[in-house]
Amino acid sequence: MKTETLEALLLDHALGELSPEVVELLETHLAHNPEAARQAAGLASTVQRARQAMAITQEAPRRSLAVERLRQAQMTHRRRAFMGELARLAACVVLGLTLGWYGHTARNATVAATSVLPRVAAVELPSTSESANDFWSLANLEAAQRERQPVESRTNSRYRLHWDSPVKMPQVEENL
């Protein structure tokens, strides 16, 4: 028998990978060849020691109490920080909704006030010592109404600058 074939068979026999017929033939060969029997015994003892070494279980390292306590403290800190951020987010949402509602109602009040202004301007007020700088004066109301008019009706120029995109150059057009 070739040496390479014998070594492969001996290793398979030590690992228990051979069929019963092949084991019987190998044991017959080992009984007639003492050199091969010594080699098989050495290989079997090596495999046995390797199995024993692999059978030893390594205990997982235990965490010390201080590390576990620090980990718990860190988790508590993270939870508190998350809850604080969540509270800030909720406050921002409430503030935004409140300001949006206030702006919505204020805009509706402004629209209602502008629709009333022409009727108020048509009424003659009794003559009083009203100055032009007074906040509620008729002159200030008329000036505010003129400021609300569109830009095109207030301009007297013949040309208008038309700019569609910041990428394009602006075009000068005649005011219609």
Beta strands, then each sheet from edge to edge (+ up, - down):
strand 1: 159-162
strand 2: 171-174
sheet 1: 1+ 2-
end
